[in-house]
Amino acid sequence: MSKSQLYVGLMSGTSIDAIDAALVDFSSAQPSLVAHHNHVIPEDIKNRIAELCSPQTLSPRLSEIDSYGELHIQLGQLFADACLALLETANIPPEDVLAIGNHGQTIRHRPNGSFPFSLQIADPSTIAQRTGITTVADFRLRDMAAGGQGAPLVPAFHQAVFHSDKINRIILNIGGIANITVLEKNKSEKVLGFDTGPGNTLMDQWIKKIKGEAYDKEGAWAKSGTTNTELLKKLLAHPYLSAPAPKSTGREIFNLNWLSPILSETDELKPEDIQRTLLELTSNSIAQSIKNLSIKIGEVLVCGGGSHNCLLMASLAKHLPEFSISTTASAGYPPDWIEAMAFAWLAKQTLNHLPGNLPNVTGAKSQVVLGGIYLK
């Protein structure tokens, strides 16, 4: 029996719902999810992250740098705690883990400016010191230095795990932002991947504002509403949705500050009608991105929190009748842990001096080894 090759992946997505921690064994051809842990982010920290994520002018926010610095260390401690709780659950000592892949928490993603950058917090030095495990972090910056968007990065992992020579597959991750990876059965075809637009983020922000709830469980509140076609048309007119790939986006673009003026131009709607329309925005923008592809038949494997939204899954099936819609569980991998597993894989790639990006996806000029290594 081959010796285990254990890596931990840590991440918190644009939904800021929790820290996902995955323990992955890469000793076989196909990675194995050994254990997983969902680590709570205290509500006050969630609120501070959300505030820091909101674009602001610097002049009235001179304390923004202090807030960033404190949260960077605080989240480093919290991410380290998530890793240690995961290992305790799995009864695995830290010395058995080769490395941690730490995505951290994105607070700003600006791939299209004069000086493109992507900023994730959760201090890797703190994580390495607190866990005693070598930590790899800041994966996106090297791809951006090579001319890429720094996102999405998970398509390289999707290719390694989900490619089939029998059927065309699209891996659809619905987190705060939705992204797709296109894996044609003909392996000579290049892998495609990009952010399609909003995933859960607008639905989550709206229900939090109106009802104080973190998310719309199974789409129940949206189901009680009716889609407003006028509002949906205005939302779908956002230029990002029709822009060509490579492209990536985040909460900087799709947030309530963007939504509010559009709502003010629309006849007064019931809050549940707005929630239903936001769900259809997500579904329509995903479906249109898939319809624009060269492949017209295959299967869509969904992962991320949106895979639990029954109404959203039904809407996708309605818009994409030529594709079978299921979750990544049908391919042997639980949908809630794919991204955390991907960052464990990226850490492995880095330690083995192997590239982790796909230039055709991110727009980088070349494949590069991603991330900085923080030794234990």
MARDOVO-196864 format. One record per atom (N, C-alpha, C, O, CB): x, y, z. Coordinates in pm, whole numbers, plus 50000, padded with zeros to 5 digits. Glycine has a CB too. Layout:
BEGIN
XYZ;...
//
This chain:
BEGIN
500854988050000;500005000050000;500895012550000;501855013350076;499045000150124;500565022349914;501365034449905;501145043150029;500065043050089;501015042349778;502175050450066;502105059050182;501215070950152;501235076350041;503505063550225;500435075150252;499535086550234;500305099250200;501415101450249;498695088750359;499695107550115;500225120850084;499125130750121;498275134150038;500645122149932;499155135250245;498055143050299;498315158050286;499385163150320;497825139450445;497295164850237;497315179450226;495985184650279;494965177850273;497565184150078;496005196850332;494795203550378;494505215450288;495405223150254;494935207950527;493245216950249;492805228850176;491905237150265;490985231850327;492085224950046;492155250250270;491355259350351;490835270650264;491585276450186;492175264950470;489555273750277;489055285250203;487745290350261;486975282950322;488875281850057;487515303150240;486215309350263;485865316850137;486675324750088;486215318850390;484685314550084;484305320249956;483665333949969;483635339850077;483365311149886;483145338849856;482535352149854;481245352849935;480755363749964;482265356249712;480685341249970;479485341250054;479815344250200;478925347950277;478765327850043;481065342750239;481535345050376;480675337350476;480305342550581;481515360250410;480355324850443;479475317250532;480235309350636;479755307950749;478615307950451;481415304150602;482195296050696;483545293150631;483755296050513;481455282750734;484455287450709;485735282750655;485595267950622;485275259850709;486915285150755;485825264550497;485795250550455;487195244750468;488155250350415;485275249050309;487325233550538;488605226850556;488485212450507;487595205150550;489065227250705;489385208550416;489345195050359;490715188550373;491735194550342;488905195450211;490715176150421;491935168050429;491905158250313;490985150250301;492045160450568;492915158950226;492905151450101;494175142850091;495275147350123;492805161049979;493985130550047;495095121250025;495345120049875;494445116249799;494795107150088;496555123349833;496905123149692;497835111449657;498565112049558;497565136249653;497815100949737;498725089749713;498275080849596;499075073149544;498845081349837;497025081949555;496515074149441;496285083349321;496415095549331;495195067049479;495965077249210;495735085049087;494615095049104;494695106249055;495425075748971;493555091049175;492445099949204;492525104049350;492675095549437;491075093149173;492425117049379;492505121449519;491345116149601;490245113749549;492535136649527;491595114349730;490585109149821;490325119349931;491255124049996;491025095649881;489055122749953;488675131750061;488635123750190;487735115550210;487295138650032;489615126150277;489745118350400;488805123450508;488155115650577;491175118850451;488735136750522;487885142850624;487595157250584;488305163250503;488555142350764;486545162550641;486205176650614;485615182950739;485105176150828;485215177750495;485685195950743;485215203450860;484735217150816;485395223850736;486335204750967;483595221350867;483025234450840;483195242850966;482555240251068;481515233350797;484045253050959;484415260751078;483655274051079;483725281850984;485945263251083;482955276551187;482115288451199;482965301151202;483985301751271;481245287651325;482535311251126;483115324651136;482185332851225;481015334551190;483305331350994;482655337951337;481785345951424;481115357451349;481705363251258;482585351551542;479895360651389;479085370351316;479765384051308;479685390751205;477725371751382;480445388351416;481085401451411;482215401751309;482455412051245;481615405251549;482925390451294;483995389751194;483405389551054;483945395850963;484885377251218;482315382251035;481625382350905;481275396650864;481495400750750;480355373650910;480715404050958;480295417850928;481485426650893;481385435150805;479535423851047;482605424650962;483805432650934;484395428950798;484885437650725;484855430651045;484335416050763;484805411850630;483935418150522;484445423650424;484785396350617;482605417250541;481685422850441;481905437750424;481825442950312;480235420050481;482175444750534;482425459150526;483705461850449;483765471050368;482505465150668;484735453850475;486015455750407;485915452250259;486665457550177;487095447150474;484975443350225;484785439350085;484095450350003;484185450349880;483965426550078;483425459550071;482655469750000;483575480849951;484285486850032;481555475550090;483575483549822;484425494149770;484105507549836;482955511749840;484275495249619;485115514049885;484965527049950;486095536149904;487165531349864;484955525650106;485855549149909;486965558349890;487775558550019;487225556850128;486465572749851;489075560650006;489945559250122;489795570750221;489915568650342;491375558350078;489525583050172;489575594650260;488695593650384;489155597150493;489175606650182;487415589050373;486635588050496;486865574850570;486195572050669;485175589550465;487815566850521;488015553550578;489485551450616;490085541250581;487555542550479;490045561150687;491455560250720;491765548250808;492905543850816;491915572950789;490745542850875;490955531150961;490895518150881;491035507350938;489915530951072;490685519150747;490535507150666;491795498450673;491695486150679;490225510850521;492965504650671;494215496950676;494345489950810;494775478450816;495435506050650;493975496750919;494005490351050;493065478351053;493405467651105;493635500451159;491865480250999;490885469450997;491405457650915;491265446050955;489545474450939;492015460750799;492605450250716;493685442650792;493695430350794;493185456250587;494585449950855;495705443550925;495245434451038;495735423351053;496635454050979;494295439351116;493775431451228;493055418951179;493235408051232;492845439851314;492215420851076;491465409351023;492375399050960;492115387050968;490425414050921;493445403650897;494415394650834;494985384850938;495075372850913;495565402850767;495355390151055;495885381651161;494775373551228;494945361751255;496615390251266;493645379951253;492525373251320;492035361351238;491765350551292;491375383051344;491925363351106;491505352351020;492605341751008;492305329950995;491125357550881;493855345951013;494945336151015;494795326751133;494965314551120;496295343151022;494465332251249;494245324051368;493035314951350;493055303251387;494065332851493;491965320551292;490735312951274;490925301651171;490415290651191;489595322251230;491645304451063;491915294150963;492795283151021;492595271350992;492585300350839;493765287051104;494605277051171;493755268351263;493935256151269;495735283851250;492835274551335;491935267051423;491085257251342;490835245951386;491035276551503;490635261551223;489845252851136;490655240651096;490135229451096;489375260451011;491925242651061;492795231551023;492995221851140;492885209751123;494165236750975;493275227351256;493515218751373;492255211051413;492335199451455;494015227151492;491085217451401;489825210551432;489585199251332;489115188551370;488635220551429;489915201651204;489805191351101;490675179351134;490225167951127;490185197050964;491935181851171;492865170951200;492455163451326;492655151351335;494285176451215;491895170551422;491405163751542;490245154451508;490165143351559;490965173951649;489355159051420;488235150751374;488745138151305;488185127251324;487325158651279;489795139551225;490335128351148;491335119951227;491765109451181;490995133551022;491685124651347;492695117951431;494025116751357;494685106351359;492195103951473;494405127851293;495655128551217;496545139051283;496115150451299;495385131951065;497785135651321;498685145651379;499185155451273;499355151551157;499875138751448;499435168051309;499885177951211;501145173751136;501305177351019;500145191151279;502025166351200;503275162551134;503055152851017;503965150950936;504225156251234;501875146851006;501575138050894;501105145550770;500965139750662;500525128050936;500855158550785;500355166650673;501525173550605;502335180250670;499305177150723;501605171950473;502725177650398;502615192750384;503625199850390;502805171250260;501405197750365;501235212150350;499765215950358;498875207650338;501845217150217;499535228550387;498205234650382;498155243650259;499085251350234;497895242850513;497085242550182;496805252150075;495785262050127;494615258550144;496295244949946;496195274350151;495315284350212;494865294550108;495645302950063;496025291450328;493595293650070;493055303849980;492835316950054;493065327650000;491735299149918;492375315950179;492055327950255;490695333450218;489865326450160;493115338450233;490485346050251;489215352850225;489455364650132;490185373950166;488555357650358;488855364150014;489015375149920;488275387549971;487095386850005;488485371249780;488985398749975;488325411250011;488305421149894;487565431049897;489015417650132;489105418649792;489055427049673;489665419649556;490715413349570;489785440449697;489005420249440;489515413749319;489395423649206;488285426449159;488735400449288;490525429049160;490545439249057;491475434948943;492615439448936;490995452949115;490995426248856;491885420848751;492045429748629;492875426748543;491375407748706;491275440648618;491255448148493;491785462448504;491675470048408;489865448648441;492345466148616;492845479748630;494225481548569;494775472348507;492885483548775;494795493548588;496135496348537;497175487648607;498175483648547;496475511248556;496925484848734;497805476148813;496935465248875;496535466348991;498595484348923;496635454748801;495705444448848;496185437948978;497375435748998;495515433648740;495225434849066;495575427949189;494375420049239;493235422449200;496065437849296;494665410649327;493635403149397;494125401449540;495255397149562;493335389049328;493285404849637;493735405449775;492945395549861;491725396749877;493595419649831;493665385849917;493085376150009;493745377850146;494945380050156;493265361449956;492935376750251;493485377850386;493275364750461;492435356550424;492825389450462;494055362850567;494165351150655;495645347650654;496095339050578;493245338650607;496385354450738;497845354650737;498455340650737;498295333250834;498345362350856;499175336750628;499765323350621;500885321150721;501125309850763;500275320950482;501595331750761;502625330150863;502005325850996;502555317251066;503415343350882;500875331751029;500155327951151;499695313451143;499795305951240;498955337151174;499185309451025;498695295751007;499855285751023;499715275751094;498035294150868;500985288450958;502135279450966;502655278551110;502985267751157;503265284150872;502715289951177;503225290051314;502285282851410;502735275451498;503425304451360;500995285051393;500005279451486;499795264551466;499515257351562;498685286751472;499915259851341;499655245651312;500925237251308;500875225151327;498925244351180;502075243551283;503295236051263;503345229051129;504055219151112;503455226051372;502575234151031;502495228050898;502885238450793;502425249950798;501055222650871;503735234550699;504085243350588;502815247950517;501935239950488;505035236250488;502725260950491;501505266750434;501815273650302;502775281350292;500865276750534;500995270850201;501125277450071;499925286850056;498795282950082;501185266949953;500185299150013;499115309250006;499385318849892;500365317649819;498995316950139;498465328749878;498605339149775;498745333149635;499635336849558;499815348149805;497845323749603;497935316549476;497665325449355;498215323049248;496955305049476;496825335549371;496335342849253;497365352649196;497345355549076;495075350349289;498255357649280;499125368749238;500115364749130;500395372849041;499875374049357;500645352649135;501645348749033;500985347648895;501595351448794;502315335249071;499765342648890;499065342048763;498835356148709;498955358348589;497715334648779;498515365648798;498295379448754;499605385748708;499625393648614;497665387848869;500705382148775;502015387148732;502355382148592;503105388548519;503095382848832;501805370648556;502015364948422;500965369748323;500855364348213;501995349648429;500205379848361;499235385848270;497845380148278;496995383448195;499715384448133;497575371548378;496255365348391;495335372848485;495705382848545;496405351248437;494105367748495;493095373548583;493255368848728;492635374348819;491705370248532;494085358648748;494205352948882;493015344448921;492925339849035;494385363848983;492105342348828;490885334648853;490225331348720;490455338148620;489905342648946;489415320748719;489325310648824;490535301248820;491105298648714;488025302748810;490895296148938;492035286948948;491615272348959;492395263348929;492875290649067;490385269849001;489975255949022;489835247648894;489855235448904;488675255749095;489675253548773;489565245148654;490715235148634;490495224248581;489475253848534;491935238648675;493045229148661;492795216748746;493105205548704;494375235748702;492255218748865;491885207348951;490715199748892;490705187448891;491535212249094;489725206948842;488575200348778;489045191348664;488575180148648;487575210748724;489995196348584;490505188448473;491165175648524;490975164848467;491515196648390;491955176848632;492675165348685;491735154748742;492065142848741;493635169748792;490585159048792;489705149848865;488475145448785;488055133848795;489255156448993;487905154548706;486585151848648;486575149048498;485525145648444;485715163448675;487705150248429;487655147948285;487215133648254;487635124048319;489035150748222;486355132548153;485885119548105;486095118747954;485835128447883;484385117248141;486545107247905;486695105747760;485415100347697;485385097247577;487865096347729;484365099347778;483085093947728;482005104547713;481075102747633;482595083047820;482105115547788;481035125547786;481615139447811;482555141147888;479955122147891;481025149347744;481385163247771;480865167147909;479715164347943;480815172847661;481715173447987;481315177348122;481555192348145;482555198048102;482085169048227;480615198248213;480775211848263;480685211348414;479685206748469;479685221548202;481735216048482;481715216748627;481265230848663;481925240648629;483115213248690;480145231748731;479555244548767;479645246448918;478995239248994;478085245548719;480435256148959;480535259449101;479655271549128;479855282249071;482015262249142;478675269849217;477815281149255;478105284649400;477475279649493;476295277649235;479085293549416;479335299549546;478715313349546;477645315249488;480855300149578;479385323149609;478885336749600;478855341249455;477885347349410;479745346249684;479925338049383;480005339949238;479955326249173;480445316449231;481305347849196;479375325349055;479305312448984;480405311748880;480715321748814;477905310548917;481005300048865;481995298148759;481845284248698;481375274948762;483425300048812;482275283148572;482175270448502;483545266248451;484405274548419;481175271348385;483735253048444;484885246948378;484345237648270;483495229148298;485805239148480;484825239348148;484325231548035;485355220948000;486465224047959;484045240647912;484955208148016;485845196847991;485265188447877;484395179947899;486015188248120;485765190847757;485285182947644;485905169047649;487045167347693;485635189947509;485145159047605;485635145247610;486865143247523;487705134747552;484535135647568;486955151147417;488155151147332;489245158747405;489195171047413;487855157447191;490235151847459;491235157947544;492125167847470;492845175547534;492075147347607;492095167647339;492925177047263;492345191247268;493035200947238;493055172347117;491055192147305;490425205347317;490875212047446;490945205647551;488875204047313;491175224947438;491625232247556;490495233647658;489325235047622;492165246047516;490875233247785;489905235447892;489515250147894;490375258947886;490475230948030;488215252747905;487705266347920;487185268148062;486785258548126;486595269347816;487205280448109;486655283048241;486595297948266;487485305448225;487475276148349;485535302448335;485395316648368;484255318348468;483425309448486;485145325148240;484235330048531;483125333648619;481965338148532;482115346948447;483545344848720;480805332148553;479635335748473;478935348148525;478235354948450;478655324248469;479125351148654;478435362548716;478005358848857;478635350448920;477205366848631;476935365148906;476515362349044;476045348049062;475345342448977;475415371949085;476445342249175;475915329149215;474895331449325;473745335049299;477065319549263;475335329449450;474435331349564;474515345349622;473665349149703;474735321349671;475525353249583;475835365349660;474675375149669;474385380049779;477005372249599;473995378249558;472905387949564;471715382349640;471075389649717;472475391849422;471415369549621;470315363249697;470615363449846;469735366149927;470085348749649;471865360549882;472245360350023;472195374350083;471705376250194;473655354550039;472705384150008;472695397850060;471285403250076;470985410550170;473495406949967;470405399549983;469025404649988;468245398450105;467555405650177;468295401749855;468345385550123;467605379250233;468185383550369;467465384250468;467655363750219;469485386250372;470095391350496;469545405150530;469255408150646;471665391850484;469395413450429;468885426950451;467415426850493;467035434250584;469045435250324;466605418650429;465165418950452;464745410250571;463885414350650;464435414350328;465345398550584;464875388950686;465925385650792;465625378750889;464435376250619;467135390650774;468185387850871;468685373550867;469325368950962;467685390851008;468405366450758;468835352550743;470045351850651;470185359750558;467675343750688;470935342050678;472185341150603;471985337050458;472715341550370;473115331350670;470995328550433;470725323950296;469305318650287;468655316350389;471745312950254;468835316850165;467475312050138;467505296850126;467795291450019;466895318550008;467215289950234;467345275550238;466475268750132;465255270350129;466985270250377;467135261350045;466505253849935;465715262849840;464925257849759;465585243249992;465925276049849;465195285349762;463745287149801;462925291249719;465265280549621;463405284149928;462005284349972;461385298249963;460245299649918;461905279250115;462125308550004;461565322149999;461395326549854;460375332449819;462475332050075;462405323849771;462285327349629;461095320249565;460415325849478;463575323749553;460835308049608;459715300249551;458375306749580;457425304949504;459725286049606;458305314349689;457045321049724;456825333749642;455755339749648;457025324549872;457845337749565;457745349849483;457565346849336;457525335249295;458955358349503;457455357449258;457265356549114;458345364549043;458675375649086;455855361549073;458905359048937;459935366248860;459345378648795;458295378048731;460545357048754;460035389848811;459635402248744;460495403748618;461705406048627;459795414648838;459875402448504;460625402048378;461315415348348;462405415448290;459685398348263;460685426548386;461295439648363;462585441048444;463615445448392;460305451048399;462535437248570;463715437948655;464785428248606;465965431848600;463355434748801;464385416248570;465345406348523;466075411348399;467285409448386;464645393048493;465345417548308;465955422748186;467005433348218;468075433548157;464885428648093;466715442148315;467675452448353;468915446348417;470035450648390;467025462448451;468715436248500;469845429848567;470735422548467;471955422848478;469345420048674;470115415948371;470875408348271;471615417448174;472455412748097;469945399248195;471315430448177;471975439948087;473365443948138;474075451348071;471115452348070;473755439148256;475085442748308;476145438448206;476135426948161;475345436048446;477045447448170;478015444248063;478925432448094;479415425948002;478875456248036;479155429448222;480035418048253;479455405148195;480205396648148;480215416548405;478135403748199;477505391048161;477685387748014;477665375947977;476035391448194;477865397747931;478055395247788;479505396847744;479825395247627;477185404547706;480395400147839;481805401747805;482435388347773;482035378147830;482565408547921;483415388047683;484065375447648;485025370947758;485515379147836;484815376847516;485295357947763;486325352547853;487685354947789;487775356647667;486085337347881;488765355047869;488815352348012;488225364048094;488435375648061;490245349648056;487515360548198;486945370848284;486685365048423;486455353048439;485645376648223;486715373848521;486435369948659;485845381848731;486075393348692;487705364748732;485085379148836;484385390048903;484215386849051;484705376649099;483015392548838;483515395649123;483325393549266;482265402749323;481495408849250;484625395449339;482245403649456;481275412149525;481485426949496;480585435049519;481345409749675;482675430549445;482925444549413;481935449649308;481585461449307;484365446349362;481505440649221;480585444349113;479155440849148;478255449249136;480985437448982;478925428649192;477555424049217;477235424949366;477535415849443;477365409449166;476615436049404;476285438449544;475025447049552;474475451149450;477465445349618;474565449649674;473325457249691;473475471749648;472485478049611;472875456649836;474695477249651;474895490949602;474645491749452;474195502049402;476325495649634;474935480749381;474595480249237;473115477949218;472495483849129;475395469149166;472525469449301;471125465749284;470165477049319;469165478849251;470815453749370;470465484649423;469505494449477;469005504649374;467795506549364;470145501949591;469885511149297;469355520749200;468515514349090;467605520749036;470485528349136;468795501949058;467965494948958;466585492349016;465585493748945;468635481548915;466535488649143;465225486449208;464435499449214;463215499449201;465415480749349;465135510549235;464435523449247;463825527749114;462905535949112;465395534249296;464325522249004;463785525548871;462655516148830;462045517848725;464895524848766;462375506448915;461375496148883;460155497948973;460285502149088;461965481748900;458975494748920;457765495349002;457985487449130;458645477049130;456535489948925;457415492549240;457625486349370;457245471549367;456165467749322;456825493649478;458155463249418;457955448749415;457945443149556;458505449049648;459045441949332;457315431749570;457395424649697;458825419349714;459465415549616;456345413049702;459305419049837;460675414149859;460895400049806;461975397049754;461005414450006;459885391349817;460055377649768;460105377149616;460725368149559;458925368849819;459455386849548;459545387549402;460965391449359;461475386549259;458515397649346;461585400349436;462965404149408;463895392149428;464805389749349;463405416049498;463645384649536;464475372749561;464345362649447;465345356949403;464075366049694;463125360649399;462915351249288;463615356249162;464185348349086;461395349249262;463565369249139;464195374949020;465705374049029;466375371748927;463765389549001;466265375649149;467715374149167;468135359649141;469205357149085;468135378349310;467305350249181;467595336149151;467605333949000;468465326948948;466545326949219;466645339948932;466595338248786;467755345448717;468185341148610;465275343448732;468255356248777;469455362648724;470615352848727;471345351448628;469795375348806;470795346148839;471855336148850;471655324948749;472585321348676;471915330448992;470465319448744;470165308248655;470325312148508;470945304848431;468765303048681;469765323548469;469825327948330;471245330848285;471635327248174;468965340148310;472025337548372;473385341148331;474265328748319;475125328048231;473995350848431;474055318948406;474785306248395;474375299048267;475215294648188;474515297248518;473065297848247;472555290448131;473005296748000;473365289747906;471035289748136;472985310047994;473385316647870;474865314547842;475265312947727;473075331647876;475675314447948;477105311847930;477335297947873;478205296047787;477845313348064;476555288347920;476695274547871;476165273247728;476745266147647;475955264847964;475055280047698;474485279447564;475435285447460;475395281747343;473145286747561;476275294847503;477205301247410;478425292547377;479225296147291;477675314347467;478555281347446;479695272447423;479515264547294;478415263647239;479875262947541;480625258747248;480555250647126;479905237147153;479315231247062;481955248647067;480005232047276;479365219147305;477885221547337;477545230947409;480085211947424;477035213047285;475595215147298;474905203947374;473685204147392;474975216547161;475675194047417;475075182947492;476145177247585;477335177547555;474515171847395;475705172047699;476625166347796;476005166647934;474785166047948;477955173847795;476855167448036;476345168148172;476955179848247;478115183448227;476615155148247;476135185748332;476575196548419;476615191148561;475605186848615;475625209048408;477815191448621;477995186848759;478155199248846;479085207048828;479225177248772;477245200948941;477175213049021;477815210749158;477605200349221;475725217749038;478605220549202;479155220249337;478975233949401;478505243249336;480655216049335;479345235049527;479155247649598;477795248349666;476955239549647;479325259349503;477605258849744;476355260249821;475105260449736;474055255949780;476405272649902;475215265749613;474035266549526;473495252949486;472355252049441;474365274249404;474305242449501;473825229049466;472705224349558;471985214949525;474985219049471;472545231049675;471495227449770;470215235449750;469205233149817;471995229349911;470255245049656;469085253349629;468215246149526;468475246749406;469495267649579;467195239449575;466355230949487;465735238949373;465685234249260;465255224249568;465265250949404;464625259149302;465635263349195;465315263249076;463965271549365;466835266949236;467875270749141;468255258949052;468425260648931;469115275949215;468395247249111;468725235349031;467615232148931;467895228348817;468965223249123;466365233848973;465245231348882;465215241548769;464905238248655;463915231748959;465545254048802;465575264548700;466665261848598;466465263748478;465775278248765;467825257348644;468915253948552;468505242648459;468785243048339;470185250048631;467845232548514;467385221248432;466395225948326;466395220948213;466735210448520;465545235448362;464565240848268;465255248448154;464865247248038;463585250148341;466285256248188;466985264248088;467955256148003;468325260347893;467725275548155;468375244548053;469395236447983;468885222247960;469465212748012;470715236248064;467815220647881;467215207347864;468125197247794;467925185247808;465935208647786;469135202047720;470025192847648;471085186747739;471785177347701;470695200047531;471215192147858;472235187447952;471585180448071;470525184548118;473105199148000;472225169948118;471775163948244;472395172048357;473575175348353;472185148748254;471585175148458;472025183548570;472065175048696;471045169348735;471095195948588;473225174248760;473335167148887;474465173848966;475035183748919;473615151648866;474785168649082;475895174249158;477145165649137;477075154849079;475545175049309;478265170649183;479515163149170;479505150249251;480385141749234;480685171849214;478525148649339;478395136049413;478225124249318;478655113149349;477195136549511;477605126649202;477395115849105;478725111149045;478815100248988;476455120348992;479775119449059;481115115649012;482015111849129;483215109949111;481745127048932;481435110649248;482185105649363;482765115949456;483525112549547;483255097449315;482415128849436;482975139349521;481875148249576;481105154049499;484005147849443;481765149549710;480705157749771;480805172249723;481895177849721;480805157149924;479685178249686;479715191649624;480195202849715;480625213349666;478375195049575;480125200949847;480485211749939;481995213249958;482435223150016;479845209450072;482785203749910;484205203749944;485145204549826;486355203049841;484515191450021;484595206949707;485415207049586;486455218249589;487625215849559;484525208449462;486055230249626;487005241449622;488095239849727;489265242649699;486275254649643;487745235549847;488775233249949;489735222349902;490945223549923;488135229250084;489215211749840;490075201349783;490985207149676;492155203249665;489225189949725;490475216449597;491265222449490;492475229849546;493545229449485;490405231949407;492315236449659;493455243949713;494445234749785;495615238149797;492965254749809;493975223349831;494935213049877;495765208249758;496975206649769;494185200949945;495105206049644;495795201649522;496775212249473;497875208949429;494775198349410;496375224849479;497265235549436;498505236349524;499595239249474;496525248849437;498345233849655;499515233549744;500455222349703;501675224049702;499075231749891;499895210849668;500715199549623;501475203249494;502665200449480;499835186949599;500775209549402;501425213749278;502605223049308;503685221649250;500405220849185;502395232449397;503435242149429;504665235349490;505795238049449;502895252749526;504445226449588;505565219849652;506335210849557;507515208149576;505085211849771;505635206049453;506285197649352;506785205749232;507155200049129;505325186949305;506795219149247;507285228149142;506535226249010;507115226848902;508785225949120;505235223849021;504375221848905;503385233548892;502955239048994;503615208448915;503025237248769;502095248548752;500695245148803;500305233548808;502025252648603;499965255648841;498595253748891;497565261448814;496375260548843;498515257549035;497995269148714;497045277148637;496885271548496;497725263948448;497495291848631;495805275448432;495575272048291;495485285248214;494485292248227;494265263348272;496495288748135;496495301548064;495245303947978;494785315247965;497715302547978;494705293147921;493505294747838;492305299247921;491345304747867;493195281847767;492365296648051;491285300348142;491505314348200;490605322748196;491165290148256;492705316748253;492955329348323;493435340548232;493335352248268;493955327248431;493955336948115;494515346948026;495995349548049;496565358547987;493765359648041;496625341748138;498055343448163;498865339948037;498415332347952;498505334548282;500055345748029;500905343247912;501535329347915;501955324147812;501995353747904;501585323348034;502205310148045;501725303248171;501145309648259;503755311148044;501965290348179;501735283148304;502825286948403;503995288448367;501705267748281;502445288548529;503405292248632;503125284548759;501995280048781;503375307448659;504135282948843;503965277148976;503375288049063;503905299149070;505335271749036;502265284949130;501505294949204;501865295149352;502265284949408;500025292549186;501695306649414;501725307549558;503075309949620;504125307749558;501175295549613;503045314549744;504235316049826;504235305349932;503185301449983;504315330049888;505435300449968;505565289450063;506045295050198;507065301850205;506545278550009;505305292050302;505625296150438;505975283550516;505095275850555;504445303950504;507245281750540;507705269250599;507285268050745;507135278050815;509215268050588;507095255550788;506685253150926;507815256551023;507645255151144;506255238550945;
//
